[in-house]
Amino acid sequence: MKQRPLIFITNDDGIQAKGLKEVSDVMRLFGDVVVVAPEVAMSGMSNAISVDRPLRASKVEEEDGYISYKCNGTPVDCVKLGFNHLVDRLPDFVISGINHGSNSSISVVYSGTMGAAIEGCLHGVPAIGFSLCDYLPDADFSKAKMWVARVFQSVFEQGLPPFVCLNVNIPKGDVEGIEVCRQTSGKWVEELEKRTDPHNREYYWLSGYFKNFEPDAEDTDLFALDNQKVSVVPIHVDMTCQETLEIMKNWKF
């Protein structure tokens, strides 16, 4: 009998996150599942790895076709440790999420969710990062499950090119469809607020807002989300700017 696909799941919101449970429920319909997730929230960790402390993992739950571990490392640590020691064969897919909040546009650079997905595709495994654009503490991740299943089914059937993963964001509320699009050009305008703690010591707290550089563009992930569509953006790990490369070939050094 042909083996069921092995699906590796992680996240950056931690082993107890609601989104992790919901995506695990969906993936168990498609194959055997191994979860390795941070023991605490690790949002904003991007591709960070632990180089100055030992990594530890402990089993949380196990039943037929499903096993989960918590790890004291980052999302990328979870993928590395899982692939090297906790699975008995290379997984067929890597799923990261469902993140609690959007990872659209330039947020992909900072996202631990997407850091883990990118790490998966570096191993040559088709990988998808899922995020729900809802920051409320009681966000309903169950409504995103159908869209997770639809995107995964397409990747299951079509595959992905080597070293390419998908950044998938699901809007809050009723969803009108799925749009394959590009990443919006923009940036986070960061403002570090100066504050004083109860001991009269100064500290700084990161705040700010997102600035969309192309608010009228209609082929971007933010446009899709603003129109209640799931945005699907293919991300590749080669960060070479091909246009600049061609220009620089004519430079005189």
Beta strands, then each sheet from edge to edge (+ up, - down):
strand 1: 6-10
strand 2: 32-38
strand 3: 57-63
strand 4: 66-71
strand 5: 93-100
strand 6: 127-133
strand 7: 164-171
strand 8: 177-180
strand 9: 186-196
strand 10: 202-212
strand 11: 229-236
sheet 1: 3+ 4- 2- 1- 5- 6- 7- 11+ 8+
sheet 2: 9+ 10-
end
